[in-house]
Amino acid sequence: MQGFIINLNRVKEEDLIVTIISKSSLDTLYRFYGSRHGTINIGFKIDYEIEPSSKSTISRLKDVIHIGYKWINNPNKLQLWQQFISLFHQHLKEAEELSEFYFELLERASAQWDKQNPKRIAIELYMELLEYEGRLHHDNICFLCSNKIEGDPSIIRAYLPTHFHCNKTMTISQKALKELYTNKSSLFLSDKEVDRLWYVLLEGL
């Protein structure tokens, strides 16, 4: 089976606890003797097998093959990818069931990551995630004071709009946000606005 590594914890020197998003599940597995095998890291897509353990509640990760990307050796793109994909661990770790949506979202993200500014890709796909989870806030109402927003809003976590005087952070063009919310496109966002939305995204999904 295939999946994306979204979290790693080291135990007993080179052993690892690995959390992987696959098409149908979120798997937390034990990898023995990490130093004897190929290196794996957060963000890697791998092909792997799961071996149940008779001595532990956690199954073993085995027969790992790294499935590379064309951009994997670009340090900047890799760092941004690891920041983005690691957000899914905190967001999904309590999930009892997992739909294919999250795996497919990451599949598309990894395929597009070198096509344009990765921050724009992450922001656009995050809007799809918010819509899928029923958390996309279309109304131009301030989340903090519940009054209508006139002019350009400020944005807080989960891309909720607020008045500038309520939030005191950089505003985002209302026209650009409408395009983003409606068509999941960052076309009208300036690079500075993209950087602001990326920063908000890193606060958590």
C-alpha angles and dihedrals in degrees: 000000000000133000149148122258108233101168140021130189122184119225131173096008105293102010117107140207104214128194115202134184110216128176094272108018151024107241127196108194141173119239115197126212099003093185091064094057139056116288118266127188144178110291096027118133110220142181109223149157130229119224116193115227124224091199101046142038090232120077125225126256110223144162093031119187119183114228104205133209127222090242097046094110093054103100095202095049091044093051092050090047092052091049091050099044095045088063089071093065095063091040098050106026094101094046114123093194130025127203124212089252095089096048091046091048090055091045090057092043093053091048092051100037095103096039096081141341103327090218089063091050091050093048093049093048091046088059088056090051092051091050092047091052093045093246101113108122108212099167117095091229124128110250091210103047102015093230126126116272116233113195128357116350132219116234129225134182115320085024093277113167123236138171115268089236090054097048105022094211133117116298125233124218109265090217092052092048092050089055090047095047095042104037101017088238127137091196097121097040116106118229088252091054090047090053090051093050091046089053090051091048091055089061087073143291 
